[in-house]
Every structure is written in C-alpha cells, then in structure tokens.
C-alpha cells in the first residue's frame, strides 16, 4: 500500500462502550501520511465516536490508538486536529476570525509570530487576503468561509492529521466542491493526512485515496477508492454504492430495516440480517451458515483489500488458492 512508510495513525481493536451499547466494537484502521481516507457508513455506524476516540475526546473502553507510534491515551498529540460538521456551532460568535484561529496557539502557548501564523493559516484555507478577514465576526462571513475559518484554526497548529466529521454536510451544494477541493489541495501541497467521516460515498469518489466502510461499530471493508468503487466486495458497500449518482449502471439496492441497536449486535456477520446476498438464497449452504453463526474479522483479500465477509473470503480463496495475509 505504502511500502516503507509507517502509518501516522493506527487504531487496533478499538472498543468504545456506553453501558451495553457497543458504539465502536473492535474497529481497526490505519491512516497513512499524505492521503485522504474516507470513513463511510450510515448514521449510527460509530464513525463519529471512532474519530472522537482518535482525537482523545472520547475515552476508549479497550484497544489502542497510536499517533506517530505514540499512544494517544497517554500522549495527546496536537498533530491531530478536528474539523467539525457545523462551522457555525464550532465558532464562538463573540470572537473575531483572528481570535478564533489564534486560540489554539494561545492554549499551546506557542512563542512564534502569532499574527503571521494566523495569516498563513487563513491563506492556506483559501481566505485571501487574510488581513481582510482578521477583524470580522462569524456572522459577517458566509457558511463556506466559516468552514474555511474552522480549517484554518486546525491548520495553524501545523497538524499531521485532520479528522473531518462530515465536513461539507451542512454546506450548500454549490460550496461543497470548493471545500472538498481545498481539503485535497492541503493534502497534496503539505503532505497532511485527512480522515474524513461521511455517510456519502460520493465524497469518497471525489477526494479520497482509500475508503474504510464502517457498519455497526466495525470496519467491514477497506481498499483503494477506485477499486472499492469499481468492485466492492462487501454487500453493505455495494448497497451504499448503488445509490451514488456516479454509479448509475449499478442496480440500486434498498436495504431492509435499519442498523441494529448497538446493545444487541447480531451473531455471526453483524450485517447478515440485512444482507441481500444471504437473503437471495444463492449462497452455498456452508457459507450461509457461517454468515449467521461465525463472526468474520476483516481479512485481507489481496495486498490492498480487506473485507469482513464470508462470501468475499470464499471467492478470494477460490481465485488465488488462499487468503492473503
């Protein structure tokens, strides 16, 4: 995937429980330097809880999060910054743009040239000339500009990773492309990594290098964006993709029911009660039985793909004589 390059963020077997509810239930993923990884799934799949745990805003029940090889539980790394979904809610209406962007520097007690650092961050976020925006308040700028201020507030900390929670969901359609383009530019220009949470695979289509698909607290498929979009292996990924406008040739699949209550995770494959492939009756009897009874971990299908799906694993076994490790 990235030969000789270490992940900047590693999540291994992460669990976040709220009482009986398993919001994150054994999730593992890696974010590499200089990439956009899109974390996709329906509402309620655990995406936001996962990135809050990576940021250190949510305590993990078990498992590990490492940033540049250091445990995030004992070393809260300012190299990881969050970009929230609602820019209006993320900005203090009583602070000017300058004060908003400078706040992180002041908390960190950075001794650099604060004004220059703020102006550089605003410029990076596409707010030019930066001087024009410094004295303005959030209500005096547009929604897209407010999101750029939020991004500038993260970039001023010189992060290695941005965690973006539905970064364009609250924006008008005409503005979304601009913000996505900005995020892609930041990665290509600075080597920053972005983990972008979304329920919309169309976002992944536009900016992501890789995709991680999350369902009921666990990552069920990962791989390069082009390969995931061209040839999804997990039935859940196929269902998500079937409603993306760019995949008009794919037969639309309407999933029955909703994501189960995370306090009552089904046995076997957690997706099996909604799985169109299992419901079709086309699976061999032994594979169908495993779907219902045995919990599949995400297993490598080849050097860059993994899926938590017994039929996908069986297909991979037949195609190359065994699963890749």
TORLOKE-502302 format. One record per atom (N, C-alpha, C): residue in one letter; z negated, y negated, x. Coordinates in pm, whole numbers, padded with zeros to 5 digits, always signed. Each point is the difference from the previous one (the first is absolute). Layout:
N
AZYX;...
END
This chain:
325
X+00000+00121+00084;X+00000-00121-00084;X+00000-00124+00087;X-00104-00011+00086;X-00008-00111+00096;X-00045+00061+00133;X+00091+00066+00074;X-00041+00073+00119;X-00075-00088+00099;X-00114+00052+00045;X-00077-00070+00102;X-00077-00121-00048;X+00004-00031-00131;X-00069-00117-00054;X-00119+00047-00083;X-00116-00059+00023;X-00120+00037-00075;X-00007-00078-00130;X-00052+00060-00106;X-00018-00073-00126;X-00095-00116+00019;X+00025-00108-00070;X-00094-00111+00004;X-00112+00022-00101;X+00031+00068-00111;X-00100+00039-00099;X+00013+00149-00026;X-00112+00071+00005;X-00003+00142-00034;X-00106+00022-00107;X+00040+00064-00107;X-00091+00038-00107;X+00003+00152-00009;X-00116+00062+00011;X-00007+00146+00000;X-00099+00049-00105;X+00051+00077-00095;X-00083+00068-00100;X-00102-00096-00062;X+00048-00116-00043;X-00089-00104-00053;X-00036+00029-00145;X-00129-00014-00029;X-00051+00015-00136;X-00079-00125-00036;X+00027-00053-00119;X-00080-00108-00056;X-00034+00039-00142;X-00129+00027-00025;X-00044+00044-00131;X-00086-00107-00065;X+00016-00013-00131;X-00087-00086-00081;X-00067+00092-00101;X-00119+00051+00035;X-00060+00102-00083;X+00084+00126+00004;X+00040+00048-00118;X+00083+00120-00009;X+00149-00030+00022;X+00035-00128-00007;X+00142-00037+00011;X+00044+00000+00146;X+00104+00077+00030;X+00054+00009+00136;X+00121-00092+00010;X-00027-00129+00023;X+00108-00099+00003;X+00097+00027+00114;X-00055+00032+00117;X+00080+00048+00113;X-00056+00136+00034;X+00088+00100+00010;X-00046+00138+00002;X+00072+00081+00108;X-00030-00035+00126;X+00061+00073+00109;X+00132-00058+00046;X+00010-00133+00001;X+00125-00066+00039;X+00010-00011+00152;X+00120+00023+00053;X+00028-00015+00143;X+00133-00072+00015;X+00004-00098+00090;X+00127-00066+00033;X-00014-00070+00134;X+00115-00037+00055;X+00005-00073+00126;X+00096-00117-00015;X-00039-00114+00055;X+00084-00119+00002;X+00036-00027+00146;X+00130-00011+00027;X+00046-00019+00137;X+00027-00147+00027;X-00011-00043+00126;X+00031-00140+00034;X+00145-00034-00037;X+00019-00121-00050;X+00135-00048-00026;X+00071+00065-00116;X-00074+00049-00098;X+00065+00061-00117;X-00061-00053-00129;X+00078+00012-00108;X-00053-00020-00135;X-00012+00138-00063;X-00123+00036-00035;X-00026+00125-00072;X-00035-00037-00143;X+00080+00047-00095;X-00027-00028-00142;X-00084+00113-00057;X-00115-00036-00058;X-00087+00096-00067;X+00024-00015-00150;X+00063+00100-00060;X+00045-00013-00138;X-00069+00102-00091;X-00004-00034-00128;X-00060+00087-00100;X-00036-00081-00123;X-00027+00072-00109;X-00038-00066-00124;X-00137-00067+00013;X-00029-00090-00093;X-00134-00057-00007;X-00100+00113-00021;X-00111-00006+00072;X-00101+00104-00012;X+00014+00111+00102;X+00097-00013+00090;X+00020+00107+00099;X-00092-00014+00121;X-00067-00115+00015;X-00094-00018+00110;X+00051-00087+00113;X+00114-00064-00019;X+00063-00076+00110;X-00088-00117+00046;X-00046-00080-00095;X-00080-00118+00036;X-00132+00041+00063;X-00064+00103-00054;X-00125+00048+00059;X+00022+00046+00143;X+00112+00065+00025;X+00031+00047+00135;X+00012-00116+00098;X+00075-00104-00036;X+00016-00108+00098;X-00127-00084+00012;X-00081-00005-00106;X-00130-00068+00012;X-00091+00076+00098;X+00012+00131+00000;X-00077+00080+00095;X+00050-00022+00142;X+00131-00013+00017;X+00056-00027+00132;X-00050-00135+00050;X-00002-00099-00088;X-00044-00134+00037;X-00150-00005+00028;X-00075+00095-00054;X-00146-00003+00014;X-00069-00066-00116;X+00077-00032-00106;X-00059-00062-00119;X-00062+00103-00093;X+00034+00128+00018;X-00052+00108-00083;X-00051+00111+00091;X-00124+00040-00017;X-00057+00104+00083;X+00057+00135-00037;X+00039+00077+00102;X+00052+00134-00022;X-00114+00098-00022;X+00024+00099-00087;X-00097+00107-00019;X+00003+00096+00118;X+00121+00029+00048;X+00017+00083+00119;X+00140-00023+00053;X+00028+00060+00117;X+00129-00019+00065;X-00007-00113+00101;X+00113-00028+00065;X+00001-00101+00106;X+00116-00097-00016;X-00026-00123+00041;X+00102-00103+00013;X-00010-00054+00142;X+00109+00005+00075;X+00001-00053+00136;X+00108-00107+00011;X-00036-00109+00066;X+00093-00109+00029;X+00011-00010+00151;X+00121+00020+00050;X+00023+00003+00145;X-00100+00093+00069;X-00024+00115-00064;X-00086+00103+00057;X-00148-00020-00021;X-00042-00113-00059;X-00142-00027-00020;X-00036+00019-00147;X-00119+00054-00023;X-00044+00024-00137;X-00021-00132-00072;X+00066-00016-00114;X-00014-00122-00078;X-00138-00008-00065;X-00069+00116-00010;X-00132+00000-00063;X-00104-00070+00087;X+00019+00006+00133;X-00100-00061+00088;X+00055-00119+00077;X+00133-00019-00008;X+00060-00113+00070;X+00101-00065-00094;X-00046-00101-00074;X+00089-00065-00096;X+00100-00087+00076;X+00125+00041-00002;X+00101-00060+00087;X+00072-00114-00071;X-00011-00123+00053;X+00073-00112-00062;X+00151+00012+00015;X+00046+00100+00079;X+00144+00023+00010;X+00059+00054-00129;X-00086+00037-00095;X+00046+00046-00132;X-00034-00108-00102;X+00101-00052-00066;X-00019-00108-00098;X+00062+00039-00134;X-00061-00051-00107;X+00043+00034-00136;X+00077-00114-00064;X+00106+00034-00073;X+00073-00095-00085;X-00014+00049-00142;X-00067-00078-00084;X-00031+00045-00135;X+00114-00028-00098;X-00009+00066-00115;X+00107-00005-00100;X+00015-00138-00062;X-00111-00063-00035;X+00004-00125-00076;X-00031-00117+00094;X+00101-00075+00044;X-00027-00108+00094;X-00088-00109-00058;X+00011-00025-00130;X-00082-00105-00062;X-00147+00038+00007;X-00031+00125-00034;X-00138+00046+00006;X-00054+00010+00141;X+00090+00018+00098;X-00044+00016+00139;X-00029-00133+00068;X+00044-00111-00061;X-00016-00131+00063;X-00109-00080-00069;X-00083-00064+00079;X-00103-00088-00055;X+00067-00130-00045;X-00008-00033-00130;X+00069-00119-00048;X-00055-00131+00057;X-00121+00007+00059;X-00061-00120+00057;X+00036-00020+00147;X+00071+00095+00057;X+00038-00011+00141;X+00147-00040+00013;X+00029-00081+00098;X+00139-00032+00031;X+00063+00120+00069;X+00132-00005+00012;X+00072+00106+00070;X-00053+00015+00142;X-00025-00113+00064;X-00053+00006+00137;X-00133+00074+00004;X-00091-00033-00092;X-00132+00062-00001;X+00008+00149-00032;X+00093+00037-00091;X+00017+00141-00035;X+00042+00081+00122;X+00101-00049+00071;X+00054+00075+00113;X-00097+00000+00118;X-00073-00110+00016;X-00093-00010+00114;X-00129+00076-00022;X-00027+00043-00123;X-00131+00059-00031;X-00030+00122+00087;X+00098+00088+00015;X-00023+00120+00081;X-00033-00034+00144;X+00068-00100+00055;X-00027-00043+00137;X-00144-00050+00014;X-00045-00071-00102;X-00135-00056+00007;X-00106+00109-00013;X+00026+00099-00083;X-00093+00112-00012;X-00006+00077+00132;X+00116+00015+00061;X+00008+00071+00129;X-00047-00087+00116;X-00017-00130-00030;X-00038-00099+00102;X+00099-00001+00116;X+00127+00001-00040;X+00107-00002+00101;X-00002-00135+00073;X+00018+00004+00130;X-00009-00123+00079;X+00136-00056+00040;X+00105+00052-00060;X+00132-00053+00029;X+00024-00131-00071;X+00121-00051+00010;X+00038-00124-00067;X+00024+00031-00147;X-00102-00029-00082;X+00004+00039-00141;X+00122-00057-00072;X+00028-00128+00019;X+00112-00063-00069;X+00131+00067+00036;X+00022+00025+00128;X+00125+00062+00043;X+00013+00141-00054;X-00111+00073+00000;X+00003+00138-00051;X+00031+00003-00149;X-00057-00095-00075;X+00028-00008-00144;X+00146-00036-00024;X+00050-00097+00074;X+00140-00040-00019;X+00095+00113+00037;X-00029+00072+00107;X+00085+00112+00039;X+00000+00109-00107;X-00117+00027-00058;X-00008+00103-00104;X+00078-00041-00124;X-00010-00126-00039;X+00077-00049-00115;X+00149+00009+00026;X+00040-00034+00121;X+00142+00009+00036;X+00047+00145-00005;X-00082+00092+00053;X+00034+00142-00005;X+00019+00046-00144;X-00080-00055-00090;X+00007+00038-00141;X+00110-00074-00076;X+00078-00081+00070;X+00114-00067-00062;X-00033-00131-00067;X-00116-00057+00029;X-00038-00130-00057;X+00025-00107+00106;X+00120-00058-00005;X+00042-00097+00103;X+00053-00126-00068;X-00027-00118+00060;X-00090-00020+00113;X-00144+00022-00042;X-00078+00064+00087;X-00136+00037-00034;X-00085-00121-00035;X+00026-00113+00066;X-00081-00120-00023;X+00002-00044-00146;X+00111+00025-00068;X+00012-00044-00139;X-00095+00075-00091;X-00035+00124+00036;X-00083+00083-00088;X-00149-00010+00030;X-00035-00048+00119;X-00140+00001+00042;X-00096-00066-00098;X+00032-00119-00058;X-00097-00067-00086;X+00007+00041-00147;X+00094+00089-00035;X+00019+00034-00141;X-00103+00102-00048;X-00026-00003-00132;X-00089+00097-00063;X+00084+00108-00069;X-00057+00119-00026;X+00079+00109-00059;X+00075-00039-00126;X-00060-00083-00085;X+00067-00035-00126;X+00122-00091+00022;X+00013-00053+00121;X+00110-00091+00029;X+00123+00072+00059;X-00009+00131+00015;X+00114+00075+00054;X+00036+00113-00095;X+00117+00057+00018;X+00050+00105-00090;X-00067+00134+00027;X+00023+00096-00090;X-00057+00133+00017;X+00048+00068+00127;X+00129-00012+00029;X+00053+00058+00122;X-00059-00065+00124;X-00018-00131-00006;X-00062-00070+00114;X-00146+00040+00017;X-00069+00023-00113;X-00139+00045+00008;X-00009+00136+00070;X+00094+00090-00033;X-00001+00131+00067;X+00029-00015+00149;X+00085-00094+00035;X+00026-00026+00143;X-00124-00055+00070;X-00080-00082-00071;X-00124-00049+00057;X-00096+00117+00025;X-00007+00093-00095;X-00085+00119+00018;X+00045+00078+00123;X+00132+00017+00015;X+00053+00071+00116;X-00033-00076+00128;X+00013-00134-00004;X-00033-00082+00117;X-00148+00016+00037;X-00087+00008-00101;X-00142+00018+00026;X-00029+00132+00070;X+00083+00101-00026;X-00013+00127+00071;X+00061-00009+00139;X+00118-00062+00010;X+00072-00004+00128;X-00071-00085+00104;X-00079-00100-00042;X-00070-00086+00096;X-00100+00080+00083;X-00042+00116-00053;X-00094+00086+00072;X+00070+00090+00101;X+00131-00015+00012;X+00082+00079+00093;X-00023+00149-00019;X+00023+00048-00123;X-00028+00141-00030;X+00105+00093+00058;X-00037+00126+00011;X+00095+00105+00034;X+00050+00069-00127;X-00081-00009-00106;X+00034+00068-00126;X-00031-00092-00117;X+00093-00009-00095;X-00026-00063-00128;X-00008+00108-00107;X-00104-00006-00081;X-00013+00087-00117;X+00035-00085-00121;X+00114+00027-00062;X+00051-00084-00108;X-00012+00076-00132;X-00086-00049-00089;X-00025+00067-00128;X+00089-00061-00108;X+00107+00070-00036;X+00096-00049-00100;X+00036-00146+00031;X+00057-00028+00116;X+00014-00139+00046;X+00094-00086-00082;X+00086+00060-00082;X+00093-00083-00078;X-00013+00024-00150;X-00099+00079-00041;X-00009+00039-00141;X-00022-00119-00092;X-00072-00104+00046;X-00032-00113-00087;X+00102-00113+00009;X+00106+00020+00078;X+00098-00106+00023;X+00121+00016-00090;X+00068-00111-00027;X+00125+00005-00074;X+00103+00080+00078;X+00090+00064-00073;X+00101+00085+00064;X+00082-00077+00103;X+00024-00129-00026;X+00081-00080+00091;X-00068-00023+00135;X-00134+00012+00002;X-00078-00026+00122;X-00028+00128+00077;X+00000+00114-00069;X-00041+00125+00064;X+00083+00033+00123;X+00131-00019-00012;X+00087+00031+00113;X-00032-00083+00122;X-00037-00126-00021;X-00034-00087+00113;X-00125+00049+00072;X-00102+00041-00076;X-00124+00046+00062;X+00022+00134+00070;X+00078+00087-00062;X+00030+00128+00065;X+00078-00022+00129;X+00095-00094-00006;X+00077-00032+00120;X-00089-00057+00110;X-00098-00083-00039;X-00094-00055+00097;X-00080+00113+00066;X-00048+00094-00080;X-00079+00110+00055;X+00082+00083+00099;X+00124+00027-00037;X+00087+00077+00089;X+00025-00078+00130;X+00018-00132-00012;X+00025-00084+00118;X-00122+00000+00091;X-00121-00008-00056;X-00121+00000+00081;X-00012+00128+00082;X+00036+00112-00061;X-00004+00127+00072;X+00102+00003+00113;X+00123-00039-00033;X+00107+00006+00100;X-00020-00102+00112;X-00063-00114-00034;X-00012-00108+00098;X-00125+00013+00088;X-00108+00058-00055;X-00127+00000+00073;X-00049+00140+00039;X+00060+00104-00056;X-00051+00134+00027;X-00119+00038-00086;X-00034-00086-00096;X-00105+00025-00098;X+00032+00128-00078;X-00103+00068-00046;X+00018+00111-00094;X-00051-00044-00136;X+00064+00047-00106;X-00043-00032-00136;X-00013+00128-00081;X-00115+00016-00064;X-00019+00105-00100;X+00003-00069-00136;X+00108+00020-00073;X+00023-00073-00126;X-00022+00094-00118;X-00100-00032-00082;X-00031+00077-00119;X+00088-00047-00115;X+00058+00095-00072;X+00084-00039-00113;X+00013+00118-00096;X+00024-00030-00126;X+00035+00105-00096;X+00151+00007-00015;X+00072-00085+00073;X+00144-00019-00017;X+00075+00052+00123;X+00068+00112-00015;X+00078+00054+00112;X+00117-00090+00036;X+00035-00092-00090;X+00104-00097+00033;X-00041-00088+00117;X-00131-00031+00012;X-00047-00078+00113;X+00021+00077+00129;X-00033+00129-00004;X+00022+00084+00118;X+00148+00003+00036;X+00082+00007-00100;X+00146+00002+00020;X+00044-00121+00082;X-00065-00114-00023;X+00045-00124+00062;X-00055-00025+00140;X-00126+00040+00028;X-00057-00043+00128;X-00067+00108+00084;X-00028+00118-00058;X-00084+00096+00071;X+00079+00088+00096;X-00063+00033+00113;X+00055+00099+00093;X-00037+00141-00044;X-00124+00014-00047;X-00047+00129-00048;X-00071-00018-00133;X-00014+00111-00073;X-00065+00000-00130;X-00108+00108-00001;X-00117-00034-00055;X-00105+00098-00028;X-00026-00006-00150;X+00013+00113-00067;X-00016+00007-00145;X-00140+00054-00031;X-00074-00074-00083;X-00138+00037-00030;X-00014+00038-00147;X-00072+00109-00023;X-00026+00045-00137;X-00142+00052-00009;X-00077-00055-00090;X-00136+00046-00030;X-00083+00016+00127;X+00003-00106+00083;X-00089-00006+00115;X+00050+00062+00128;X+00122+00053-00001;X+00049+00069+00119;X+00145-00036+00027;X+00038-00001+00129;X+00140-00021+00038;X+00075+00131-00023;X+00102-00003-00085;X+00070+00124-00034;X+00137+00012+00064;X+00054-00112+00054;X+00126+00010+00073;X+00012-00119+00095;X+00052+00025+00119;X+00029-00107+00096;X+00132+00028+00068;X+00063-00108+00046;X+00124+00015+00075;X+00073-00132+00014;X+00107-00003+00079;X+00081-00120+00012;X+00055-00042-00136;X+00005-00130-00023;X+00040-00050-00132;X+00134+00055-00045;X+00099-00005+00086;X+00134+00044-00040;X+00000+00147-00042;X-00074+00082+00074;X-00003+00142-00033;X-00078+00026-00128;X-00111-00072-00018;X-00078+00015-00123;X+00083-00040-00121;X+00072-00112+00011;X+00077-00049-00114;X+00123+00085-00026;X+00061+00053+00105;X+00119+00083-00017;X-00034+00142-00043;X-00113+00051+00047;X-00031+00141-00023;X-00150+00021-00015;X-00060-00049-00109;X-00144+00018-00019;X-00033+00149-00015;X-00111+00041+00060;X-00039+00141-00004;X-00106+00029-00106;X-00087-00096-00026;X-00107+00022-00097;X+00047-00042-00140;X-00026+00080-00103;X+00044-00037-00137;X-00054-00135-00046;X-00119-00039+00047;X-00055-00130-00037;X+00084-00112+00058;X+00039+00015+00127;X+00087-00100+00062;X+00132-00010-00075;X+00056+00114-00040;X+00126+00000-00074;X-00014-00075-00132;X-00114+00019-00066;X-00023-00070-00127;X-00011-00151+00022;X-00072-00042+00104;X-00011-00143+00030;X+00136-00059+00031;X+00079+00074+00076;X+00132-00050+00042;X+00098-00008-00115;X-00016+00087-00098;X+00101+00008-00106;X+00006-00126-00085;X-00103-00086+00006;X+00001-00124-00078;X+00028-00122+00086;X+00033+00019+00129;X+00036-00111+00086;X+00146-00036-00026;X+00031-00128-00026;X+00139-00038-00034;X+00102+00043+00104;X-00038+00001+00127;X+00096+00036+00105;X+00041+00146-00005;X-00071+00084-00076;X+00031+00143-00006;X+00054+00036-00138;X+00100-00072-00043;X+00054+00021-00136;X+00061+00139-00017;X+00045+00059+00112;X+00064+00131-00012;X-00102+00112-00022;X-00129-00029+00019;X-00104+00100-00014;X-00042+00010-00147;X-00013+00121-00050;X-00042+00020-00138;X-00143-00048-00019;X-00022-00087-00099;X-00132-00057-00021;X-00097+00107-00049;X-00119+00002+00059;X-00104+00094-00039;X-00118-00077-00057;X-00037+00030-00120;X-00116-00062-00062;X-00116+00097+00011;X-00100-00038+00078;X-00115+00088+00019;X-00085+00002-00126;X-00049+00117-00036;X-00087+00013-00115;X-00143-00032+00040;X-00069-00072-00085;X-00140-00031+00024;X-00019-00105+00108;X-00124-00018+00037;X-00037-00097+00102;X-00072+00070+00114;X-00021-00076+00109;X-00077+00056+00111;X-00135+00046-00053;X-00042+00122+00033;X-00130+00049-00049;X-00116-00086+00049;X-00111+00012-00070;X-00123-00066+00041;X-00038+00050+00140;X-00026-00092+00095;X-00034+00046+00135;X-00131+00075+00010;X-00078+00004-00108;X-00120+00083-00001;X+00031+00142-00046;X+00125+00024-00041;X+00042+00133-00045;X+00136+00033+00061;X+00003+00015+00131;X+00124+00031+00071;X+00040+00144-00035;X+00125+00022-00042;X+00043+00136-00036;X-00007+00096+00118;X-00009+00127-00031;X+00004+00103+00103;X+00142+00010+00056;X+00015+00071+00110;X+00132+00019+00059;X+00061-00130+00044;X+00130-00014-00016;X+00066-00127+00026;X-00045-00099-00107;X-00053-00113+00043;X-00056-00096-00096;X+00106-00058-00093;X+00127+00016+00033;X+00107-00052-00084;X+00049+00104-00100;X-00046+00125+00010;X+00063+00107-00077;X-00004-00020-00152;X-00104-00064-00060;X+00004-00017-00146;X+00115-00090-00048;X+00056-00083+00088;X+00108-00091-00039;X+00133+00035+00067;X+00004+00107+00076;X+00116+00029+00086;X+00119+00052-00081;X+00111-00075-00004;X+00119+00047-00072;X+00055+00130+00056;X-00012+00018+00131;X+00052+00122+00063;X-00076+00122-00048;X-00132-00010-00008;X-00081+00112-00050;X+00024+00022-00148;X+00009-00109-00075;X+00019+00011-00145;X+00136+00057-00038;X+00095-00011+00091;X+00136+00050-00029;X+00007+00152-00006;X-00099+00067+00061;X+00002+00146+00003;X+00096+00058+00101;X+00057-00084+00085;X+00101+00046+00096;X-00058+00051+00131;X-00130-00023+00023;X-00059+00041+00127;X-00026+00150+00002;X+00014+00062+00118;X-00042+00140+00012;X-00145+00016-00040;X-00034+00114-00054;X-00134+00021-00056;X-00110-00022+00104;X+00022+00046+00124;X-00105-00013+00101;X-00021-00147+00040;X+00110-00076+00006;X-00011-00142+00034;X-00069-00076-00112;X+00037+00030-00126;X-00062-00066-00114;X-00151+00027-00004;X-00039+00121+00035;X-00142+00035+00000;X-00075-00080+00107;X+00061-00018+00115;X-00064-00079+00105;X-00016-00145-00045;X+00100-00053-00071;X-00009-00138-00048;X-00124-00020-00088;X-00032+00099-00080;X-00112-00011-00093;X-00133+00029+00067;X+00000+00092+00098;X-00127+00049+00054;X-00038-00051+00139;X+00099-00029+00085;X-00028-00033+00140;X+00032-00147+00029;X-00092-00065+00069;X+00017-00142+00034;X+00085-00011+00127;X+00120-00057-00009;X+00084-00012+00120;X-00036-00125+00079;X-00027+00013+00126;X-00014-00118+00085;X+00137-00051+00037;X+00013-00128+00037;X+00131-00049+00045;X+00042+00074+00126;X+00106+00079-00011;X+00046+00082+00111;X+00133-00053+00050;X+00017-00002+00132;X+00125-00049+00058;X+00115+00090-00042;X+00106-00062-00052;X+00121+00072-00035;X+00099+00000+00115;X-00004-00107+00081;X+00079-00010+00122;X-00069-00101+00090;X+00068-00053+00098;X-00065-00088+00099;X-00049-00131-00060;X+00058-00044-00114;X-00036-00132-00052;X-00040+00001-00148;X+00008+00115-00065;X-00031+00008-00143;X-00119+00089-00025;X-00081-00034-00100;X-00111+00084-00044;X-00014-00013-00151;X-00039+00108-00066;X-00020-00003-00145;X-00106+00101-00039;X-00084-00038-00096;X-00102+00089-00054;X+00057+00064-00126;X+00088+00097+00020;X+00072+00060-00113;X+00041+00142+00037;X-00049+00098-00074;X+00033+00139+00031;X+00149+00030-00010;X+00073-00045-00104;X+00145+00025-00002;X+00073-00062+00118;X-00040-00123+00041;X+00064-00063+00116;X-00028+00080+00126;X-00121+00049+00015;X-00033+00081+00117;X+00081+00129+00000;X+00012+00062-00119;X+00077+00125-00009;X+00146-00024+00038;X+00055-00112-00043;X+00138-00034+00035;X+00015-00021+00149;X-00098-00069+00061;X+00004-00023+00144;X-00011+00132+00076;X-00084+00093-00050;X-00013+00130+00064;X+00132+00075+00001;X+00071-00007-00113;X+00127+00072-00010;X+00107-00062+00088;X-00005-00135+00015;X+00107-00067+00072;X-00010+00012+00151;X-00125+00009+00055;X-00009+00006+00146;X-00095+00108+00052;X-00031+00095-00088;X-00077+00113+00047;X-00148-00025+00012;X-00050-00111-00045;X-00144-00030+00008;X-00025-00147-00003;X-00120-00036-00035;X-00034-00141-00010;X-00017-00060+00138;X+00047-00124+00014;X-00024-00071+00126;X-00144-00043+00006;X-00056-00003+00118;X-00139-00043+00017;X-00003-00134+00071;
END
